[in-house]
């Protein structure tokens, strides 16, 4: 019996897109299986993995991060964590496998299905845990207990899966039965996003949904969306979360503003070449400002964190890498705008997913989040594959 290893590798990639939103171990296992099968299939076929420009920039940044970490302030802490960077291998894997619209569509559906499972987990398990902690007297009310259960990772993943669902809804707007299921999936994920109570993911998603509607639908629909958003903002728990934003901008509070304005400049001055990947410790921050958040070993921002971790060279390389990825996304949208089967809409969905992560990455260190790393990689690889496909 002849086995099509390349096809099995593709199935494993689809499995990864499904598992990543709610199970990192299964997501990583699927990526590893996809890579191994693809390498064997490529060797048998006498071909090489597709290594687009965005993957070369990823490789260059990873090499630099390794060098800085080995020579950094805490190599004993940073070196064992460098294995996390291996998962950017999903970029060339996705770039090699997502070579037609049917496969791209399958990736989007896998993200949607994974987002639905994550939504159910957030709505059911978070609520159960919140009741338990509230009844134990850990919080003054149930709302506070539910807010405490929210996950920054879940919020960002849901932002991506919601945008994937929105794009797929638009592609299938004339297929009533499929459209019904997609709308139900969209509503479930939006409800879970609200109940997750993470402001950064709310803001980044809202900005991308407004942009999607302005581009793909009409201004009347945009006004309807804004009306729904205003109603959501009137909910007391939502107002409480948004009103607490002002504390984040107090440089004396020990939170984000403290890290960005007080701690980061001192670290950059002392370590211009970087302290090393994942080598920053809470003790180092505490020595600069004693009221900094406890048990925190990152600076709540991709740009600030990567500057401190890998120095100015690492930051410049990172920004170039992200710019190349965004260029792929914009180019994919432009080149596929007249393509059949909704490819242009999927391209827009992928690009907005990436930008949503960029926006959230301004106030969160999502580049160090294992699940988000895999989502970044699949998005970048799929967009690079799309550019190659539609550009001929």
C-alpha positions in Angstrom: 0.0 0.0 0.0 1.3 3.4 -1.0 1.0 6.1 1.7 0.7 9.7 0.8 2.9 11.2 3.5 2.4 14.7 2.3 -1.3 14.4 2.7 -1.0 13.0 6.1 1.3 15.8 7.0 -1.4 18.2 5.9 -4.0 16.4 8.0 -1.7 16.8 11.0 -1.4 20.5 10.3 -5.2 20.8 10.2 -5.2 18.9 13.5 -2.8 21.4 14.9 -5.0 24.4 13.9 -7.9 22.6 15.7 -6.1 21.6 18.9 -4.0 24.8 19.5 -6.9 26.9 20.8 -7.6 24.6 23.7 -4.8 22.1 24.0 -1.1 23.1 23.6 0.3 19.5 24.0 -2.0 18.2 21.3 -1.3 21.2 19.1 2.5 20.8 19.4 2.2 17.0 18.9 0.3 17.7 15.7 2.9 20.2 14.4 5.7 17.8 15.2 3.9 15.0 13.4 3.3 17.3 10.4 6.9 18.3 10.3 8.3 14.7 10.4 5.9 13.5 7.8 6.6 16.5 5.5 10.4 16.1 5.8 10.1 12.3 4.9 7.8 13.1 2.0 10.1 15.8 0.8 13.1 13.6 0.9 11.3 10.9 -1.0 10.2 13.4 -3.6 13.6 15.0 -3.8 12.1 18.4 -2.8 12.9 20.9 -0.1 10.5 22.5 2.3 9.2 25.9 1.3 11.2 28.5 3.2 9.6 31.9 2.4 11.3 35.2 3.3 9.3 35.4 6.5 10.7 32.1 7.6 14.3 33.2 7.0 13.7 36.3 9.1 12.3 34.0 11.8 15.4 31.8 11.6 17.7 34.9 11.8 15.9 36.2 14.9 16.0 32.8 16.6 19.8 32.4 15.9 20.4 35.9 17.4 18.2 35.1 20.4 20.2 32.0 21.0 23.5 33.8 20.8 22.3 36.6 23.2 20.9 34.1 25.6 24.1 32.0 25.8 26.0 35.2 26.5 23.3 36.7 28.6 23.0 37.4 32.3 21.2 34.2 33.2 22.1 31.5 30.7 21.1 28.9 33.2 17.6 30.2 33.1 17.4 31.2 29.4 19.1 28.3 27.6 16.6 25.6 28.7 13.7 27.8 27.5 15.2 28.2 24.0 13.4 25.1 22.9 10.2 27.2 22.8 11.6 28.9 19.7 11.8 25.6 17.8 8.0 25.9 17.2 8.4 28.7 14.7 9.2 25.7 12.4 5.4 25.7 11.8 6.0 28.7 9.4 7.7 26.7 6.7 5.4 23.7 7.4 2.3 25.8 6.8 4.0 27.5 3.8 4.7 24.1 2.2 1.3 22.6 2.9 -1.4 25.3 2.5 -0.9 25.5 -1.3 -4.5 25.8 -2.5 -7.7 27.5 -1.5 -9.3 24.2 -0.4 -6.5 23.7 2.2 -6.6 27.3 3.3 -10.4 26.9 3.9 -9.7 23.7 5.9 -7.2 25.6 8.1 -9.9 28.3 8.8 -12.5 25.7 9.6 -10.1 24.0 12.0 -9.4 27.3 13.8 -13.2 27.9 14.1 -13.8 24.4 15.5 -11.0 24.9 18.0 -12.4 28.3 19.0 -15.8 26.7 19.7 -14.2 24.1 22.0 -12.3 26.8 23.8 -15.5 28.9 24.1 -17.3 26.1 25.8 -14.4 25.6 28.1 -14.3 29.3 29.0 -18.1 29.5 29.5 -18.5 26.3 31.5 -15.2 25.7 33.3 -14.5 29.3 34.2 -18.0 29.7 35.6 -17.7 26.6 37.7 -14.3 27.6 39.0 -15.6 31.1 39.7 -18.5 29.7 41.8 -16.1 27.6 43.7 -13.7 30.4 44.6 -16.6 32.8 45.3 -18.2 30.3 47.7 -14.9 29.8 49.4 -14.9 33.6 50.2 -11.9 34.5 47.9 -13.8 37.2 46.1 -16.5 39.8 47.2 -18.9 38.9 44.4 -19.3 36.4 41.6 -18.4 38.9 38.9 -15.0 39.5 40.4 -14.5 35.7 40.6 -15.4 35.3 36.9 -13.1 38.2 35.9 -10.3 36.5 37.8 -10.7 33.3 35.7 -10.1 35.2 32.5 -7.0 34.3 30.5 -5.0 36.7 28.3 -4.0 33.7 26.1 -7.7 32.6 25.7 -8.7 36.2 24.8 -6.1 36.5 22.0 -6.9 33.1 20.6 -10.6 33.9 20.6 -9.9 37.1 18.8 -8.2 35.1 16.0 -10.8 32.4 15.8 -13.6 35.0 15.7 -12.0 36.8 12.8 -11.5 33.4 11.0 -15.2 32.7 11.6 -16.2 36.2 10.4 -14.3 35.7 7.2 -15.8 32.2 6.7 -19.3 33.5 7.3 -18.9 36.1 4.6 -17.6 33.4 2.1 -20.6 31.2 2.8 -23.3 33.9 3.0 -25.3 32.2 0.2 -25.2 28.7 1.9 -28.0 28.8 4.4 -27.4 25.7 6.4 -23.6 26.2 6.7 -24.2 29.9 7.4 -26.4 29.0 10.3 -23.8 26.8 12.0 -21.1 29.5 11.4 -23.3 32.2 12.9 -24.0 30.1 16.0 -20.2 29.4 16.3 -19.5 33.1 16.0 -22.1 34.0 18.6 -20.7 31.4 21.0 -17.2 32.7 20.6 -18.2 36.4 21.0 -20.0 35.5 24.2 -17.0 33.6 25.5 -14.8 36.6 24.5 -16.9 38.9 26.6 -17.0 36.5 29.6 -13.2 36.2 29.4 -13.0 39.8 30.5 -9.6 40.8 28.9 -9.6 44.3 27.7 -6.7 44.1 25.3 -8.3 41.3 23.3 -11.6 43.2 23.3 -10.0 46.3 21.8 -7.9 44.5 19.2 -10.8 42.4 18.1 -13.2 45.4 17.9 -10.7 47.3 15.8 -10.3 44.4 13.3 -14.0 43.7 13.1 -14.7 47.3 12.3 -12.1 47.3 9.6 -13.4 44.0 8.2 -17.0 45.3 8.0 -15.9 48.6 6.5 -14.0 46.8 3.8 -16.3 43.9 3.0 -19.9 44.9 3.9 -21.2 48.5 4.2 -21.4 51.4 6.6 -24.9 50.6 7.7 -23.7 47.3 9.1 -20.8 49.1 10.7 -23.3 51.4 12.6 -25.3 48.4 13.7 -22.1 46.8 15.1 -21.2 50.0 17.0 -24.7 50.0 18.5 -24.2 46.4 19.7 -20.8 47.3 21.1 -22.3 50.3 23.0 -24.9 48.1 24.5 -22.2 45.7 25.6 -20.3 48.6 27.1 -23.3 49.4 29.2 -23.0 46.1 31.1 -21.7 46.8 34.6 -18.9 44.2 34.6 -17.7 45.5 31.2 -17.7 49.1 32.6 -15.8 48.0 35.7 -13.1 46.4 33.5 -12.8 49.4 31.2 -12.8 51.9 34.1 -9.9 50.1 35.7 -7.7 50.9 32.7 -6.6 54.2 34.2 -4.6 52.3 36.8 -2.5 50.8 34.1 -1.1 54.2 33.1 0.2 55.0 36.6 4.0 54.6 36.6 4.0 54.3 40.4 1.5 51.4 40.5 3.9 48.6 39.7 2.1 47.5 36.6 2.6 48.0 32.8 3.5 51.7 33.0 6.0 51.0 35.7 7.7 48.3 33.6 7.7 50.4 30.4 8.7 53.8 31.8 10.8 53.0 34.9 12.2 49.5 34.6 12.8 48.9 30.9 15.0 52.1 30.4 17.3 51.0 33.2 17.6 47.5 31.9 18.3 48.7 28.3 20.9 51.1 29.6 22.6 48.4 31.6 22.3 45.6 29.0 22.2 47.2 25.5 22.9 43.8 23.9 20.0 42.1 25.8 19.7 40.0 28.9 18.8 36.9 26.9 15.6 35.2 25.9 13.3 34.5 28.8 16.2 35.4 31.1 14.6 38.4 32.8 13.7 37.7 36.4 11.3 39.4 38.8 14.3 40.0 41.1 16.0 42.1 38.4 12.9 44.2 38.0 12.3 44.4 41.8 15.9 45.8 42.3 14.9 48.7 40.0 11.4 49.3 41.4 10.4 47.5 44.5 6.6 47.8 43.9 6.6 45.9 40.6 4.1 43.1 40.2 5.2 40.0 42.0 6.1 36.7 40.2 6.3 38.5 36.8 9.3 37.8 34.6 8.2 39.8 31.5 7.4 43.4 30.6 3.8 43.0 29.2 4.8 44.2 25.7 6.5 42.4 22.7 8.5 45.4 21.7 9.7 46.3 25.2 10.3 42.7 26.2 12.2 41.8 23.0 14.3 45.0 23.2 15.3 44.1 26.8 15.8 40.4 26.0 17.7 40.6 22.6 19.0 44.2 22.5 18.6 46.8 19.8 19.7 44.3 17.1 17.1 41.8 18.2 14.3 44.5 18.2 15.2 45.7 14.7 15.3 42.2 13.3 12.0 41.4 15.0 10.4 44.5 13.5 11.7 43.6 10.1 10.3 40.1 10.5 6.9 41.4 11.5 6.9 43.9 8.6 7.7 41.1 6.1 4.8 39.0 7.5 2.4 42.0 7.2 3.6 42.7 3.7 2.7 39.1 2.8 -0.7 39.6 4.3 -1.4 42.8 2.4 0.0 41.4 -0.8 -2.1 38.3 -0.5 -5.3 40.4 -0.1 -4.4 42.5 -3.1 -3.4 39.6 -5.4 -6.5 37.5 -4.5 -9.1 40.2 -4.5 -10.6 38.8 -7.8 -10.0 35.2 -7.0 -12.9 32.8 -6.9 -14.1 30.8 -3.9 -13.6 33.7 -1.5 -9.9 33.5 -1.3 -9.6 37.3 -1.0 -11.9 37.2 2.1 -9.8 34.4 3.7 -6.7 36.5 2.9 -8.3 39.5 4.7 -9.2 37.3 7.6 -5.7 36.0 8.0 -4.2 39.4 7.8 -6.6 40.8 10.4 -5.8 37.9 12.7 -2.1 38.8 12.5 -2.8 42.5 13.1 -5.0 41.7 16.1 -2.0 39.8 17.6 0.2 42.7 16.8 -2.1 45.2 18.6 -2.4 42.9 21.6 1.3 42.5 21.5 1.8 46.1 22.2 0.4 45.6 25.8 1.1 41.9 26.2 4.1 39.7 25.7 2.2 37.3 23.4 5.4 36.4 21.6 6.4 34.4 24.6 3.1 32.6 24.8 3.4 29.0 23.4 -0.1 28.8 21.9 0.2 32.2 20.3 3.6 31.4 18.8 2.0 28.5 16.9 -0.9 30.7 15.7 1.5 33.3 14.6 3.4 30.7 12.7 0.5 29.1 10.9 -0.9 32.5 9.9 2.5 33.6 8.6 3.1 30.4 6.7 -0.4 30.3 5.2 -0.1 33.9 4.0 3.3 33.3 2.4 1.9 30.2 0.7 -1.1 32.3 -0.5 1.2 35.0 -2.0 3.2 32.3 -3.8 0.1 30.7 -5.2 -1.8 33.7 -6.5 1.3 35.5 -7.7 2.1 32.5 -9.9 
